[in-house]
Amino acid sequence: MFNEIKTHEITVDIVILTIRNNALQVLLVKRNNEPFKDKWAIPGGYVRMSENLDEAAIRVLKEKTNVDNIYLEQLYTFGDPLRHPVSRVITCAYFALIRDEDIEVASTPDIGWHKVSDLPPLAFDHAEIIQYSLKRTRERLEMCPVAYQLLNEKFTLTEMQKAYEIIMEKKLDKRNFRKKVITTEGLRELNEFSKSTSKRPARLYTFDSIKLNSKRAHFIKKGE
């Protein structure tokens, strides 16, 4: 069934997540060629001979989004011999968290944001990869506040809780959430308030730094 002499190809695929319109959304591109022509897929590309995996992922991410200030983490290697219908392709998957306010991607018929709760039919095993990225993102919430990368640079605690609830797909107790998050390392209270129409505008916060607790994770800042 397989030609054991033929070598394999290595790709990187990146699940790019953001929160917009009160929903967790993923960036998808429509394939122009076979296999899976006209199906939606995760952005990705082949690893160049001169690149390691992280360098390839960062390059693809910049090519697709042109955005700085990104949380990027290596997710998992998918190597089922039948994941690609015509070639032997192993992919190293990543997931990236991007603030909606930083997004420069213009939606077109061939690229756009889709709610992770309502995905179109996807090419290859990309539905599985997206689900795996959601699992990992939720795990990361317990270790470090990666949801910060989906918020505006300055945010209220209510906005932060809402981001957690969107990712976790469940309601959280307000008192317990604030008690826990207020002690998070790197969180800084600002002497600024939200421009709310309510009588009591909410205080704004930001993060000065975040401890990643993972050798597979990176914060890509401007110029990197």
HELIX and SHEET records of a PDB file:
HELIX    1   1 LEU A   53  THR A   65  1                                  13    
HELIX    2   2 ASP A  100  ASP A  102  5                                   3    
HELIX    3   3 HIS A  126  LEU A  141  1                                  16    
HELIX    4   4 VAL A  146  LEU A  150  5                                   5    
HELIX    5   5 LEU A  157  MET A  168  1                                  12    
HELIX    6   6 LYS A  174  VAL A  181  1                                   8    
SHEET    1   A 4 TRP A  40  ALA A  41  0                                        
SHEET    2   A 4 ALA A  23  LYS A  30 -1                                        
SHEET    3   A 4 GLU A   9  ARG A  20 -1                                        
SHEET    4   A 4 GLY A  44  TYR A  46 -1                                        
SHEET    1   B 6 TRP A  40  ALA A  41  0                                        
SHEET    2   B 6 ALA A  23  LYS A  30 -1                                        
SHEET    3   B 6 GLU A   9  ARG A  20 -1                                        
SHEET    4   B 6 VAL A  89  LEU A  97  1                                        
SHEET    5   B 6 ILE A  70  PHE A  78 -1                                        
SHEET    6   B 6 ALA A 217  ILE A 220 -1                                        
SHEET    1   C 3 TRP A  40  ALA A  41  0                                        
SHEET    2   C 3 ALA A  23  LYS A  30 -1                                        
SHEET    3   C 3 ILE A 111  LYS A 115 -1                                        
SHEET    1   D 2 LEU A 187  PHE A 193  0                                        
SHEET    2   D 2 ARG A 203  PHE A 207 -1                                        
END                                                                             
